[in-house]
């Protein structure tokens, strides 16, 4: 039914739709996941139908409570009209009572425009409840020449609503009569299309039917409707009608997922507003029934049946009854198929039971045979256990013997290790003795030679001194004994002899000693030099002389000089200082050049 007033919400939705027209696509692009989500929401709304009805009654009670008593007839007319909007598709009896009351008020006030509006609304109630003849009679009594723009649109809209119900009531029994009603419906739709303005709240509703039935381009209408529906809160009858119209356009474009989605939105709006003249949920149920979702289709159709019975919608009851018969037939077919599958499964289970019974007898026979084999096996196990015990005792004896052998082997290995250690110690002692003997032999020979040479030199020096005294050459003798050149020459000769003897015994001493120093601190000898002072100090350390005083006496220098040189060399070492003297004492191998 056409609303009587243009609400602010409807105008704002139309404005938003115009703004979004350029950016929204014509296709909804709804996927199955979103559709299933909306269907689940619709299921919850239907299950919570009692709550929706309580909210509806509460809104009606609030509307009644806002009405003032002892008001003028005009105020009473408007109050009844406002209350009628709540009852229009919710309670046909209450709606008819309010319309009759307003019709009396219009007669009392001699308002023919109000009388026409009441007759149009009365025709709507008659049409919605299936009283088509009475609905047409009401419209025939209206003088359309006196109707203003708004009432004339309502009149044409009611004509369309009436003839669509007539076509629906006739069905396919009388095609000629049904075609006549269809032609009348289309004629009045054309009249509305010529008369209606874009700012009218029902503009998109009627424009959608025009492009649908005349096979015109639907893109612009779809975009406008989609913009309005997507922004709508889905809590009014106009929202339900716009969503229903958009669904029908998508159905015409064979976009069935979008069709089902927006049909679901329309049904949600109808359920929220407790619209008992509900068409979207009925068509959604038929679509789901065709898709094979019988359970959900039955739930939706059964809800529509309850609402149609409460509203006394006779035409809707006929369609719903036929659809329910089809659903019941589908249930029976499904039950028959389930029974056939059940019988098939029973036969399979019976065969399995026979096979199981046969298998049970066979298993019992095998178990008896297994028992006999188990007895034989037990006897064999007893004999085997006796043999195992004998083997175990033998094994224990072998284990004890093996343990004894291992103990003896350990003792033997310990003895061998001790012998190896003793042998190694003996070899080291022998090597040390050999080295000591070698050093002694070498140095004794050199010492004897040096002593003999020094005796010869001392004898020659004595003879020279004696000659000078006999010759009276005291001045020359005094000059000879005053100069230290002879001593220095002899000391150099002594160092050269020591260096030669030491390097003859330890030829690798210099390279081994440099290996103990950092690369940049290694000792580089001058040409013709065998050892320098630092090397001679540690050469004496290698020979076992660690006392700095003895080393200073041997080298004819002060003990502090020896100490400073030793400290300087230790600071250049790559090994710990405290171990340096001990490592130097083991450098070099004797006898390489012997």
C-alpha positions in Angstrom: 0.0 0.0 0.0 1.2 3.6 -0.7 2.2 5.6 2.3 0.2 8.8 2.9 3.0 11.1 3.8 6.6 11.7 2.6 8.8 11.1 5.6 12.0 12.9 6.2 13.9 9.6 6.3 12.6 8.7 2.8 13.7 12.0 1.4 17.2 11.7 2.9 17.5 8.1 1.5 16.6 9.4 -1.9 19.2 12.2 -1.6 21.9 9.7 -0.6 21.0 7.5 -3.5 21.5 10.4 -5.9 24.9 11.1 -4.4 26.1 7.5 -4.6 24.7 6.9 -8.1 28.0 7.8 -9.8 30.2 5.5 -7.7 28.0 2.5 -7.1 28.1 -0.4 -9.6 24.9 -1.8 -11.1 25.7 -5.3 -9.9 25.5 -6.2 -6.2 28.3 -8.7 -6.3 26.9 -10.7 -3.4 28.7 -14.0 -2.6 27.2 -17.0 -1.0 28.9 -16.4 2.3 27.1 -13.0 2.7 23.8 -14.5 1.6 24.1 -17.3 4.2 24.9 -14.7 6.9 21.7 -12.8 6.0 19.6 -16.0 5.9 20.9 -16.8 9.4 19.9 -13.3 10.6 16.5 -13.8 9.1 16.1 -17.2 10.9 16.9 -15.5 14.2 14.3 -12.8 13.5 11.6 -15.4 12.7 12.5 -17.5 15.8 12.2 -14.3 17.8 8.8 -13.4 16.2 7.1 -13.1 19.6 9.5 -10.3 20.6 8.9 -8.5 17.3 5.1 -8.7 17.9 5.6 -7.3 21.4 7.6 -4.4 20.0 4.9 -3.8 17.5 2.2 -3.8 20.2 4.4 -1.5 22.3 4.7 1.0 19.4 0.9 0.9 18.9 0.3 1.4 22.7 2.7 4.4 22.6 0.8 5.8 19.6 -2.5 5.4 21.5 -1.0 7.0 24.6 0.1 10.1 22.6 -3.5 10.7 21.4 -5.4 13.4 23.2 -9.0 13.1 24.2 -11.7 15.7 23.6 -10.1 16.9 20.4 -11.6 18.2 17.2 -12.8 15.9 14.4 -9.8 17.0 12.3 -7.4 16.0 15.0 -9.3 12.8 15.6 -9.1 12.0 11.9 -5.3 12.5 11.9 -4.8 10.5 15.0 -6.8 7.6 13.6 -4.9 7.9 10.3 -1.6 7.7 12.3 -2.8 4.6 14.2 -4.0 3.1 10.9 -0.5 3.1 9.6 0.5 0.7 12.4 -2.5 -1.6 11.8 -2.6 -1.4 8.0 -0.6 -4.6 7.3 -0.7 -6.0 10.9 -4.4 -6.3 11.9 -7.0 -6.0 9.1 -10.0 -5.8 11.5 -8.5 -2.9 13.6 -7.4 -1.2 10.4 -10.9 -1.5 8.8 -12.5 -0.1 12.0 -10.2 2.9 12.0 -10.9 3.6 8.3 -14.7 3.3 8.8 -14.4 5.8 11.7 -12.4 8.2 9.6 -14.9 7.8 6.8 -17.7 8.9 9.1 -15.6 11.9 10.2 -15.0 12.8 6.6 -18.8 12.7 5.9 -19.5 14.8 8.9 -16.9 17.4 7.8 -18.0 17.1 4.1 -14.4 16.5 3.1 -14.7 14.6 -0.2 -11.0 14.4 -0.5 -10.8 12.6 2.9 -13.7 10.4 1.8 -11.8 9.4 -1.3 -8.7 8.7 0.7 -10.7 6.5 3.2 -12.3 4.6 0.4 -8.9 4.0 -1.2 -7.6 2.6 2.1 -10.7 0.6 2.6 -10.2 -0.9 -0.9 -6.7 -1.8 0.2 -7.9 -3.7 3.2 -10.5 -5.5 1.1 -7.9 -6.4 -1.4 -5.4 -7.6 1.1 -8.0 -9.9 2.8 -9.1 -11.3 -0.5 -12.5 -9.5 -0.9 -11.7 -8.3 -4.4 -15.3 -7.5 -5.5 -15.8 -5.2 -2.5 -12.4 -3.6 -3.1 -13.3 -2.8 -6.7 -16.7 -1.4 -5.7 -15.1 1.0 -3.3 -12.8 2.3 -6.0 -15.7 2.6 -8.5 -17.5 5.0 -6.1 -14.6 7.5 -6.3 -14.8 10.5 -8.6 -11.2 10.7 -9.9 -11.7 14.2 -11.4 -11.8 15.7 -7.9 -8.7 13.9 -6.6 -5.6 16.0 -5.9 -2.1 14.8 -7.1 -1.3 12.8 -4.0 -4.7 11.1 -3.7 -4.7 10.3 -7.5 -1.4 8.5 -7.2 -2.8 6.5 -4.3 -5.9 5.7 -6.4 -3.8 4.4 -9.3 -1.6 2.5 -7.0 -4.6 0.8 -5.4 -5.9 -0.1 -8.8 -2.5 -1.7 -9.6 -2.6 -3.6 -6.3 -6.2 -4.8 -6.9 -5.7 -6.1 -10.4 -2.4 -7.8 -9.5 -4.3 -9.7 -6.8 -7.1 -10.5 -9.3 -4.5 -12.0 -11.7 -2.9 -13.9 -8.8 -6.3 -15.2 -7.7 -7.3 -16.3 -11.2 -4.0 -18.0 -11.7 -3.9 -20.2 -14.9 -7.5 -21.3 -14.7 -8.9 -18.6 -17.0 -6.1 -17.2 -19.1 -8.3 -14.7 -20.9 -9.6 -13.1 -17.7 -6.2 -13.1 -16.2 -4.8 -11.4 -19.3 -7.6 -8.7 -18.9 -6.5 -8.0 -15.3 -2.9 -7.9 -16.4 -3.7 -5.3 -19.1 -5.6 -3.2 -16.7 -2.7 -3.4 -14.2 -0.2 -2.3 -16.9 -2.5 0.6 -18.0 -2.6 2.0 -14.5 1.1 1.5 -14.1 1.6 3.6 -17.2 -0.7 6.3 -15.7 1.5 6.3 -12.5 4.6 6.5 -14.6 3.3 9.6 -16.4 2.1 11.2 -13.2 4.7 10.4 -10.5 7.6 12.7 -9.8 11.2 11.6 -8.8 10.9 13.2 -5.3 7.9 10.9 -4.5 8.9 8.1 -2.0 7.4 5.4 -4.2 9.1 6.6 -7.3 11.7 3.9 -7.5 9.0 1.2 -6.6 6.8 2.1 -9.6 9.7 2.9 -11.9 11.1 -0.6 -11.2 7.8 -2.2 -12.2 7.7 -0.2 -15.5 11.2 -1.2 -16.6 10.5 -4.8 -15.5 7.4 -5.3 -17.4 8.3 -3.2 -20.5 11.7 -4.8 -20.8 13.6 -1.5 -20.6 17.2 -0.7 -19.6 17.4 -1.5 -15.8 20.9 -0.2 -15.0 19.9 3.2 -13.7 17.0 2.0 -11.6 19.1 -0.8 -10.2 21.8 1.7 -9.1 19.3 4.0 -7.5 17.5 1.2 -5.7 20.8 -0.4 -4.6 22.0 2.9 -3.2 18.7 3.4 -1.2 18.5 -0.2 0.0 22.2 -0.5 1.1 21.8 2.6 3.2 18.4 1.7 4.6 17.9 0.5 8.2 15.4 -2.1 7.0 12.8 -1.2 9.6 9.9 0.1 7.5 7.5 -1.2 4.9 9.0 1.1 2.3 12.5 -0.4 2.9 10.9 -3.9 2.4 9.2 -2.8 -0.9 12.4 -1.2 -2.3 14.5 -4.3 -1.5 11.8 -6.5 -3.0 11.8 -4.4 -6.2 15.6 -4.6 -6.4 15.4 -8.4 -6.0 12.9 -8.7 -8.8 15.2 -6.7 -11.1 18.1 -8.9 -10.3 15.9 -11.9 -11.0 15.1 -10.5 -14.4 18.8 -10.1 -15.0 19.4 -13.8 -13.9 21.6 -12.8 -11.0 20.0 -15.3 -8.7 22.4 -14.9 -5.8 21.7 -11.1 -5.7 18.0 -11.8 -6.1 18.0 -14.1 -3.0 20.1 -11.6 -1.0 17.9 -8.6 -1.5 14.8 -10.8 -1.2 16.2 -11.8 2.2 16.7 -8.1 3.2 13.1 -7.4 2.2 11.8 -10.3 4.3 13.9 -9.0 7.3 12.3 -5.6 7.0 8.8 -7.2 6.8 9.5 -9.4 9.9 10.8 -6.4 11.9 7.7 -4.3 11.0 5.3 -7.3 11.6 4.0 -7.1 8.1 1.4 -9.9 7.9 0.7 -9.2 4.2 4.2 -10.6 3.6 5.2 -11.5 0.0 9.0 -11.4 0.1 9.4 -14.2 2.7 6.9 -16.3 0.7 8.8 -15.9 -2.5 12.1 -16.5 -0.7 10.7 -19.7 0.7 9.7 -20.9 -2.8 13.1 -20.0 -4.2 14.9 -22.0 -1.5 12.4 -24.8 -2.0 13.5 -24.9 -5.7 17.1 -24.8 -4.6 16.6 -27.9 -2.5 16.7 -26.2 1.0 13.4 -27.8 2.0 13.7 -27.3 5.8 14.3 -23.6 5.6 11.7 -23.2 2.9 9.1 -25.0 5.1 10.0 -22.7 8.1 9.5 -19.6 6.0 6.3 -20.7 4.3 4.9 -21.9 7.6 5.6 -18.5 9.1 3.8 -16.8 6.2 0.9 -19.2 6.7 0.6 -18.1 10.4 0.7 -14.4 9.4 -1.8 -14.8 6.6 -4.2 -16.6 9.0 -3.9 -13.8 11.6 -4.4 -11.2 8.9 -7.1 -13.2 7.1 -5.4 -12.9 3.8 -7.5 -15.4 1.7 -5.5 -15.0 -1.6 -2.1 -15.5 0.2 -3.6 -18.5 2.0 -4.4 -20.2 -1.3 -0.8 -19.8 -2.6 0.7 -20.8 0.7 -1.5 -23.9 0.9 -0.4 -25.0 -2.6 3.3 -24.3 -1.8 3.0 -26.2 1.5 1.4 -29.1 -0.4 4.4 -29.1 -2.7 6.8 -29.0 0.3 4.9 -31.8 2.0 5.2 -33.8 -1.2 8.9 -33.1 -1.2 9.1 -34.2 2.4 7.2 -37.4 1.5 9.5 -38.0 -1.5 12.5 -37.4 0.7 11.1 -39.7 3.4 10.5 -42.4 0.7 14.1 -42.0 -0.5 15.3 -42.2 3.1 13.2 -45.3 3.7 14.6 -46.9 0.5 18.1 -46.0 1.7 17.2 -47.4 5.1 15.9 -50.6 3.6 19.1 -50.9 1.5 21.2 -50.2 4.6 19.2 -52.9 6.5 19.9 -55.4 3.8 23.6 -54.5 3.9 23.6 -54.7 7.7 21.8 -58.1 7.6 24.4 -59.4 5.1 27.1 -58.0 7.3 25.5 -59.7 10.3 25.5 -63.0 8.5 29.1 -62.5 7.5 29.9 -61.5 11.1 28.1 -64.7 12.4 30.0 -66.9 10.0 33.2 -65.1 11.0 32.4 -65.6 14.7 32.0 -69.4 14.2 35.3 -69.4 12.3 37.0 -67.4 15.0 35.7 -69.7 17.7 37.1 -72.7 15.8 40.4 -70.9 15.4 40.4 -70.1 19.1 40.0 -73.7 20.0 42.8 -74.6 17.7 44.8 -71.8 19.2 44.2 -73.2 22.7 45.6 -76.5 21.8 48.6 -74.8 20.2 48.9 -72.7 23.4 49.1 -75.9 25.5 51.8 -77.3 23.3 53.6 -74.0 23.3 53.4 -73.9 27.1 55.1 -77.4 27.3 57.7 -76.2 24.9 58.3 -73.1 26.9 58.8 -75.2 30.1 61.5 -77.2 28.3 62.9 -74.1 26.9 63.0 -72.5 30.3 65.0 -75.4 31.7 67.5 -75.1 28.9 67.5 -71.3 29.4 68.3 -71.9 33.1 71.2 -74.1 32.2 72.4 -71.6 29.7 72.0 -68.9 32.3 74.1 -70.8 34.8 76.8 -71.3 32.2 76.6 -67.7 31.2 77.0 -66.7 34.8 80.2 -68.8 35.0 81.4 -67.3 31.8 80.6 -63.9 33.2 82.6 -64.5 36.3 85.5 -65.9 34.3 85.3 -62.9 32.0 85.3 -60.6 35.0 88.4 -62.3 36.3 90.1 -62.0 33.0 89.1 -58.3 32.8 90.5 -57.7 36.2 93.8 -59.5 35.3 93.9 -57.6 32.0 93.4 -54.4 34.0 96.2 -55.3 36.4 98.4 -56.2 33.4 97.6 -53.0 31.6 98.4 -51.1 34.8 101.7 -53.0 35.1 102.5 -52.3 31.4 101.7 -48.6 32.0 104.0 -48.4 35.0 106.7 -50.2 33.0 106.3 -47.7 30.2 106.5 -44.8 32.6 109.6 -46.3 34.2 111.1 -46.9 30.7 110.4 -43.3 29.7 111.9 -42.1 32.9 115.0 -44.2 32.3 115.3 -43.0 28.8 115.0 -39.4 30.0 117.5 -40.0 32.7 119.8 -41.8 30.3 119.5 -38.9 27.8 120.2 -36.4 30.6 123.2 -38.4 31.6 124.4 -38.7 28.0 124.0 -34.9 27.6 125.8 -34.2 30.9 128.6 -36.6 29.9 128.8 -35.1 26.5 128.9 -31.6 27.9 131.5 -32.5 30.5 133.6 -34.3 27.9 133.4 -31.3 25.6 134.0 -28.7 28.2 136.8 -30.6 30.0 138.8 -30.9 26.7 138.2 -27.2 26.0 139.1 -26.2 29.5 142.3 -28.2 29.5 143.2 -26.6 26.2 142.4 -23.1 27.5 144.4 -23.7 30.7 147.4 -25.0 28.7 147.1 -21.9 26.4 146.9 -19.5 29.3 149.9 -21.2 31.0 151.9 -20.8 27.8 150.8 -17.2 27.5 151.5 -16.5 31.2 155.1 -18.1 30.8 155.7 -16.0 27.7 154.5 -12.9 29.6 156.8 -13.8 32.5 159.8 -14.2 30.2 159.0 -10.8 28.5 158.8 -9.1 31.8 162.1 -10.7 33.0 163.9 -9.6 29.9 162.7 -6.0 30.3 163.8 -6.0 33.9 167.2 -7.4 33.0 167.5 -4.8 30.3 166.4 -2.1 32.5 163.4 -1.2 30.4 161.3 -0.4 33.4 159.4 2.5 31.7 158.3 0.2 28.9 157.3 -2.5 31.4 155.3 0.1 33.4 153.6 1.3 30.2 152.8 -2.3 29.2 151.2 -3.1 32.6 149.2 0.2 32.7 147.1 -0.4 29.5 144.1 -2.9 29.7 144.3 -3.8 26.1 145.9 -7.2 26.8 143.1 -8.1 29.2 140.4 -6.9 26.8 141.9 -8.9 24.0 142.1 -12.0 26.2 138.5 -11.4 27.4 137.3 -11.2 23.7 139.2 -14.3 23.0 137.6 -16.0 26.0 134.1 -15.0 24.9 134.8 -16.2 21.3 136.1 -19.5 22.7 133.0 -19.8 25.0 130.7 -19.0 22.1 132.3 -21.5 19.9 132.2 -24.3 22.5 128.6 -23.5 23.5 127.3 -23.4 19.9 129.3 -26.5 19.1 127.4 -28.3 21.9 124.0 -26.6 21.2 124.0 -25.5 17.5 120.3 -24.6 17.4 120.2 -22.5 20.6 119.9 -19.1 18.8 117.0 -20.1 16.6 115.2 -21.9 19.5 115.7 -18.9 21.7 114.4 -16.5 19.1 111.3 -18.7 18.8 110.5 -17.8 22.4 110.4 -14.0 21.6 107.9 -11.9 19.7 108.8 -11.6 16.0 109.6 -7.9 16.2 111.8 -8.5 19.3 114.0 -11.4 18.1 117.8 -11.0 18.4 119.7 -10.3 15.2 123.5 -10.9 15.5 126.0 -8.7 13.7 128.2 -10.1 11.0 131.0 -12.3 12.5 129.2 -12.4 15.9 128.4 -15.8 17.4 126.6 -14.7 20.6 125.9 -11.3 22.3 125.7 -10.5 26.0 121.9 -11.4 26.2 122.5 -14.7 24.5 125.6 -15.5 26.7 123.5 -14.8 29.9 120.8 -17.3 28.8 123.5 -19.7 27.5 124.8 -19.9 31.1 121.2 -20.4 32.2 121.0 -23.3 29.7 124.2 -24.7 31.3 122.4 -24.6 34.7 123.9 -21.3 36.1 120.9 -19.3 37.3 122.6 -17.1 39.9 123.0 -13.6 38.5 126.1 -12.9 40.7 127.9 -16.0 39.2 126.8 -15.0 35.7 128.1 -11.4 36.3 131.4 -12.8 37.6 131.8 -15.0 34.5 130.9 -12.2 32.1 133.0 -9.5 34.0 130.0 -7.2 34.6 127.8 -6.1 37.5 124.9 -8.3 38.9 122.5 -5.4 38.2 123.4 -5.4 34.5 122.7 -9.1 34.4 119.4 -8.7 36.2 118.3 -5.8 33.9 119.2 -7.8 30.7 117.3 -10.9 31.9 114.2 -8.8 32.8 114.4 -7.1 29.4 114.5 -10.4 27.6 111.6 -11.9 29.7 109.4 -8.9 28.8 109.9 -9.7 25.1 108.9 -13.3 25.5 105.7 -14.9 24.1 105.4 -17.2 27.1 104.7 -16.4 30.8 107.7 -14.7 32.5 107.8 -17.1 35.4 108.3 -20.1 33.1 110.9 -18.4 30.8 114.0 -19.6 32.6 112.7 -23.2 32.9 111.9 -23.3 29.1 115.4 -21.8 28.3 117.0 -24.6 30.4 115.5 -27.2 28.0 116.4 -25.5 24.7 118.7 -27.0 22.1 119.8 -30.5 21.4 123.4 -31.5 21.9 125.8 -33.2 19.5 124.4 -32.0 16.2 127.8 -30.8 15.0 129.9 -33.3 16.8 
